[in-house]
Amino acid sequence: MAKKTIKRDYRIVVWPRSPGDFGGIYIGGIEWKPGEEERLANQIAQEIQRHVDEIGAVRVEYDVVEVCEFCGYDWEEDEDGCPVCCTAALKEWERQQE
């Protein structure tokens, strides 16, 4: 066989520090305020473009996930489509089924 594995399309991925990560110390239980993580990511992207040579492109990417509007946990349903994360979501689902 003449097939071989090569590496290509290199890229560098940068993640902002987690909330509560202050470099030398970490304080748990701190969460991002709405929009704060996006603002920080855009700021880092601008600073990379401004200070680093040989940049082809810098873009901010993100994951889209569904979460419960009541408890904030990732959205999960049972086989009937009923939410399993919290009582408030269950009650709302039952109300919509009427």
N, C-alpha and C positions, 0 to 999 in steps of 0.2 A: 504494500500500500504506500502511496506517495503523500499521504496526509500528514501534516504537522501542525502543532499548536504554536501560535505566536501571540505576542502582546501588542496591542495598538489602541488608538483612540484614548490616550492617557488624559486624565483630568484630575483636578485637585478639588476635593470637597472640604468645605469649611463649615463647622457647626458653631453657632454661638454657645457660650457657656450656659449651663443650666441655671435657672434662677436659684439663688442661694449659694452659687459657686463663686467665691471671691478670690480664687487663686490659691492662697495658702490655707484657707479654711472653707468649710462647707456647712451651711445651715439648712437643715431639712425643713420641709413644710412651706417653703416659699413658692408661690406660683406666679406665672406671667399675668400681668393685667391685660385686658383685651387690647389688641393692637400693638403691644409692647414688643413681642417677639418679631413681628413683621417689620416694625420700625428699626429694630436692631439689625436684622438681617439686611435690610436695604442700606443701612448706614455702613455696615461691614463691606458690602459689595461696592459701594461708592469709594470707600477708602482703599480697597484693593485696586480698583481701576486707576485711582489717582497716584498710588505709590509703587505699583509693581509694573515693571516692563514686561514685554513679550506676552501680553494677555490677548488671547483670541476673543474671548467673550466672558463676561461675568453675568450670571443671572441668578435670581433668587427662585428656588424651587421649594415646594412644600407638599405635604401629604394632605389629602382630603379624607376625613373620617366622619362617620355619623356617630353622634353622641346623644345621650338622653338630655333633654332640656331641663329635666328636674334635678337629676343627681350628677350629671356631667360624665358618667361612665360611658365607655364605648357601648354602642347600641348592639344589643343581642336580642333575638327573638326565639321562641320555641317553635315547634313545627306548625302551630296554628297561627303564627304571626304575633303572638302575645309577647310583650317585652318582659324580660326577666331581671332587670337591674334594680327596680325599686317599686314600692307600693304606689307612689304617685303616678308613675308611668302606667302601671297595671290598671289603676282606676280610670285614667284618661282613655286607655284602650277599650276598657269595658263600656265606658260612656259612649264612645264612637261606634260600638257594635250594636247599640240599641236602635 
